[in-house]
Amino acid sequence: MKSVVITGHGLTLEELVSVSRNKAPVELSQEARRNILSSRSVVDRLVEDEAVVYGITTGFGKFSDVSISADECKLLQKNLILTHAVGAGDPFPTEVVRGMMLLRVNNLAKGFSGVCLSTVETLISMLNKGVTPIVPQKGSLGASGDLAPLSHMVLPMLGLGEAEYKGKRLSGGEAMKLAEIDTVELVAKEGLALINGTQAMTAVGALALYDAFRCMKIADIAAALSFEANRGIEDALDPRVHALRLHTGQGVTAANLRRLLHQSRNVTQQGEIRVQDSYSLRCVPQVHGASRDALNYIKSKVEIEMNSVTDNPIVFEDTSEAISAGNFHGQPVALAFDFMCIALSELANISERRLERLVNPNLGGFPAFLVKKGGLNSGFMIVQYSAAALVSENKVLSHPASVDSIPSSAGQEDHVSMGTIAARKASEIQKNVRRVLAMEIMCACQAIDLMHGSKKLGKGTLPAYSAIRSVCKPLYEDRPLYEDINRCEEVLNTLLTNVESAVGRIEV
């Protein structure tokens, strides 16, 4: 597998996923090594000169006015990690913690943090050898950095805390020993440099964003299948209409639907069966397009954050200064992740409405709940209930975290972003959206079978239908539907691959 070379700049969302999920090896560029060494030399001089610099020769937060002697600097950094590792809740998934580690390496590699090269190399060795710290999900305010989760990330580097290694949860010291990685003794500035940043929220949000783009594509496929089932009016997809409204996502969505429905014999023209479709069909380009534009905006913010210095103080080698400021504040991505919650929730909202039109005989004209012998059979009745519950939960989760703030550190840190909460919410919403889309697709395939079967389907909808029918047969009498939904959700990635093989890349 191709290595990801860390330079401190240019790290992409796709590279983050490659390391986090696919365990691509990581290397440090020679430029990054030089930058790290130069930055460290500044810190060493500041300590030697006994300069008053926050977090190097002073305490932290409210204790910033407490001087720390040179011989206490090492203990200061260790104590920082010990006392700040106070996370709560279930651990982050392995991929999230690996993402945190990679992002922290990329941040340190820029050469503005003053860490030792050996410390950065230890993090890289942990990534490459599969030592993953156990990091609780809760406990970050999203300003002053993700202090609690990043402190848990650092503990195994000191031989403390817990880590996963080769599928086993071990003490941090044992995991490092088995992987043959030397633990580190933090020196001046290093503890603060390792935890003062936004890498937890950014890792969670970035992985959720990557999955959100896949959901975006699947949402277009789901809409196209519902369009087929309902004999949708294709005039609403006319490129001349969308050229008149200059939102990029709207035009892209309409073009995707046209390609998916190409050669379909189910689509109709206005007036052929009815004059207009419901909004959940007619306005797919406008609704999906708005979410598409939102996700692309969020990606721009995430990749900026992935390649930014979020430390404090920031070390400038050219002037031998360490300037204390606020780059650790998570507000830029907190707002973006709250926006992602809303954009994703809307995909599920409109999907559930299309699903309702399929199961409700008063709206779609299909047999009630898409099953014959209704009454004896409930068919897909409760599938819509479950989708509605997930959609409602998404609405609750979409309340923005970033509008909240609780002062901390005796009022010294008096405004925080709650960005990690925003990212975690977005990740949960993405999972709910994927489930709702699987439900809609399953119901659309059932409606297509009840209507006419698959012979008239479009160039893109046919492979989607076939992927579902490979794991989920038509429903003739009641059976446990959760199993069908699970299989439909599991096959969504294959479905997407098959569709793109048929019609080309679905644009995001």
TIZA-791399 format. One record per residue (C-alpha): residue in three letters; x, y negated, z negated. Coordinates in steps of 0.02 Angstrom, whole numbers, plus 50000, padded with zeros to 5 digits. Last residue first. Layout:
REM TIZA-791399
ALAXYZ...
***
This chain:
REM TIZA-791399
VAL489684923650279GLU489624931450450ILE489024949050481ARG490484956650575GLY490044966050733VAL488364973150786ALA488564992050774SER490134993950670GLU489474979950560VAL487904990050527ASN488865005750484THR490014996550364LEU488544988050279LEU487625004450256THR489195012350186ASN489304998350058LEU487445000150020VAL487545018949992GLU487645018149802GLU486155006549792CYS485085018249896ARG485635033149791ASN485185024249630ILE483505018749701ASP483105036649753GLU483555043249581TYR482515029749499LEU481065035549608PRO480675051549513ARG479395059549632ASP477655054949690GLU476995061749854TYR477435058150035LEU478965047450005PRO480195046550150LYS481905054250116CYS483325045550026VAL485165049250053SER485375050050242ARG483755040150260ILE484595025050186ALA486065025750306SER484875028650453TYR483855013150410ALA485425002550407PRO486035010350569LEU484345005950649THR484274988250579GLY485794982150673LYS485344986650853GLY483494984250820LEU482184996950774LYS480895003850894LYS481215022350867SER481325021350677GLY479595026750627HIS477965018450678MET477075010350534LEU477205022450388ASP479025025750428ILE479395007150440ALA478525004350274GLN479615017650192CYS481175009550264ALA480604992650199CYS480315000150026MET482095007050016ILE482814990650081GLU481834980649953MET482394991849810ALA484214991149864LEU484074972149872VAL483404971849694ARG484864982349632ARG486164971349717VAL485344956049642ASN485434963549467LYS487294967149486GLN487614949449548ILE486644942549400GLU487794951449279SER489354944449362ALA488614926949367LYS488234927949182ARG490034933049143ALA490674918349244ALA489554905849155ILE490064913048986THR491874910849035GLY491524892949086MET490884887648915SER491614870648963VAL492224862748801HIS492114845248728ASP492724840348554GLU494414848848545GLN495104838248404GLY493434839548313ALA494054850848174SER494764863248299SER493104865048391PRO491674854448457ILE490224864248533SER489764861248715ASP488304866448824VAL487924859948999SER489194872249069ALA488194887549018PRO486864883849148HIS485204893049131SER485384905749271LEU485374920249148VAL483534916949110LYS483104916449295ASN484114932149323GLU483084941049192SER481514936249287VAL482224943349448LEU482704959449358ALA480954961149286ALA480154957649455ALA481224971249535SER480664983449401TYR478844979149427GLN479054980449616VAL479744997949596ILE478255001049483MET477025001749628PHE478155011349747GLY477045026749759SER475725027849624ASN475055044349689LEU473375051649638GLY472745033949652GLY473475031549824LYS473295046949934LYS474585040050057VAL476005029549991LEU476715012450026PHE476085004149867ALA474355002349944PRO474385008050125PHE475164994350231GLY474254978250278GLY475664967150219LEU474774954950104ASN473194962850034PRO473984980150040ASN475334974549917VAL476854986049931LEU477714977750079ARG477254959750037GLU477894962549861LEU479584968249930ARG479714952050029ARG479364942349869GLU480684952749777SER481964948349911ILE481534929849896ASN481934929549711ALA483424941349727LEU484324929949849GLU483814915049742SER484664922649590LEU486304923349686ALA486324904749722ILE485794900349545CYS487114910949459MET488414904949585PHE488034886849536ASP488384891449355PHE490024898649417ALA490464882549509LEU490054871649359ALA491164882349248VAL492494882149385PRO492834863549377GLN492414862749189GLY493714875349131HIS494854863549036PHE496644870249034ASN497244855749142GLY496994844048994ALA498564834248955SER500184836148858ILE501714831648960ALA503344841048940GLU504734830949018SER506444835549087THR506204823149231ASP506444835149377GLU505954850449274PHE504214844649232VAL503434855649097ILE501554855049074PRO500944855248895ASN499724863148919ASP499424875949056THR498134876549195VAL499334875149342SER498324878649499ASN498324892949624MET496834902949560GLU495924886649523ILE496004880949703GLU495464898349758VAL493964897449642LYS493434880149700SER493474884749885LYS492564900949847ILE491194891249757TYR490894880649912ASN490774896350017LEU489554903849893ALA488464888349897ASP488404887950087ARG487814906050089SER486534902549954ALA485814888550061GLY485844899650214HIS484894913450125VAL483494901150090GLN483464891750256PRO483824906650366VAL482544917350270CYS481184904150291ARG480014913650406LEU480094930050311SER479874924650128TYR478944909350193SER477514919850259ASP477424922550446GLN476534910750565VAL475344911650712ARG474794929650696ILE474814945150805GLU475424938150972GLY475154920150918GLN476984917250879GLN478054930450962THR478334947950894VAL479734958650826ASN479454977350828ARG480294981850992SER482014977850922GLN483384975851053HIS484304963050945LEU483594962550768LEU485284962950679ARG486024950750805ARG484584938550785LEU484654940350597ASN486514936050593ALA486214920850705ALA484834914650589THR485984916850439VAL487424907550521GLY486294893150569GLN485634891450393GLY487354893050316THR488064878550418HIS486754865850367LEU486484854250515ARG484624855450541LEU484204853050724ALA485314867250781HIS484234878750677VAL482694876050784ARG483644877650948PRO484374894250888ASP482634902050884LEU482484912250725ALA480714906450683ASP480214911750859GLU480574929750806ILE478874932250725GLY479014946950606ARG478264963950641ASN478084966550453ALA479184982150449GLU480474974550566PHE480584958250467SER480744968650308LEU482224977450389ALA482964960650443ALA482764953650266ALA483684968550193ILE485084966450320ASP485244947950278ALA485274952150093ILE486634965150126LYS487754951450197MET487484940250046CYS487714954849928ARG489424957650007PHE489824939349977ALA489234941149798ASP490444955549770TYR491914943949805LEU491094930749697ALA490904942649550LEU492754946849565ALA493184928349567GLY492044924349421VAL492784937249305ALA494574933149354THR494264914249344MET493434915349173ALA494884925449103GLN496244915349192THR495714898149133GLY497304893049044ASN498244891248880ILE498554909548838LEU500264914048908ALA501014896648901LEU500514894748718GLY501404910748671GLU502914905848775LYS503214888148711ALA504724892848604VAL505184911248606LEU504104926748617GLU504904943248576VAL504474955448713THR504024973948728ASP505064984948841ILE504094994748972GLU504365013548981ALA502535017249023LEU502425028648871LYS503235015248762MET502085001548824ALA500555012248791GLU501185017048618GLY501494998948568GLY499804993048629SER498905006648533LEU498045018648650ARG496475020248754LYS496765034148880GLY496435034149067LYS498255033849119TYR498605019249004GLU497295008248923ALA497904995548796GLU497684990948614GLY498364977448500LEU500214976248461GLY501854980548546LEU502184962248584MET501674964148767PRO500204974148699LEU499564958248611VAL499634947048766MET497964952048844HIS497114950448674SER497794932748667LEU497104929748842PRO495364934748784ALA495404923148631LEU496204907748709ASP495294906548874GLY496064889348896SER496034874748778ALA494324874948858GLY493224889348911LEU492464892148740SER493064910148737GLY492424923048613LYS491614936848713GLN492254949848835PRO493434959448721VAL495134963148801ILE495944980348796PRO497634977848880THR497964987049044VAL499574996849067GLY499505003149246LYS501335004049295ASN501264990049424LEU500184978549319MET501184981549160SER502794979049256ILE502134962349320LEU501714956649144THR503464961549087GLU504234952249234VAL503364936449176THR504124938549003SER505844942249076LEU505794925949175CYS505644916349012VAL504194904248999GLY504304885549027SER502574882349097PHE502814871849254GLY503714884549364LYS502364889549488ALA502654907549438LEU501764904749272ASN500094902049360ASN500344916849477VAL500794928049330ARG499244922049236LEU498174925649388LEU498864943249401MET498574946749217MET496794940149220GLY496414950449375ARG497094965949290VAL495944962049145VAL494464960549263GLU494864976749354THR494984986349190PRO493214981449141PHE493104968749000PRO492974976348828ASP491314976548734GLY490944962548613ALA492034950548516GLY493704941748536VAL494794936348390ALA496534936948465HIS496934918748420THR497734922548253LEU498984935448314ILE499404926248474LEU499774909748388ASN500714918548249LYS501914925448378GLN502224908148452LEU502494899948282LEU503634914248227LYS504784910848374CYS504804892048344GLU505234893448159ASP507124891448179ALA506874875848283SER505814867448150ILE503954864948173SER503164847848146VAL501324846548099ASP500394832848195SER499724845248323PHE498914854948180LYS497164849948238GLY497494859448398PHE499164868348385GLY500724865948280THR502214855748334THR503954859048406ILE503394868348561GLY501504867348550TYR501474848548572VAL503194841048599VAL504194831348470ALA505994832748530GLU507164843048421ASP508564840748550GLU508884859548554VAL507024862948569LEU506844850648713ARG508384857748797ASP507704875548789VAL506054869548858VAL506904861449007SER507924877149043ARG506324887149050SER505654876649194SER507214879649297LEU507134898449266ILE505294899449315ASN505564889349473ARG507034900049527ARG506044916049501ALA504564908749597GLU505674904849746GLN506374922449740SER504624929349756LEU503874940049619GLU503174956849672VAL501504965349636PRO500934982749686ALA499154985249750LYS498074992749615ASN496504994249722ARG495344985349603SER496334971149525VAL497794970649646SER496794971249807VAL495394960749732LEU496614946849692GLU497344948349866GLU495604946149942LEU495264930749837THR496874923249902LEU498514918249819GLY499244903749919HIS500294896349780GLY501304902549632THR502414913249744ILE501784930549700VAL502054943649834VAL500604956049847SER501334972749899LYS500624982750044MET500005000050000
***
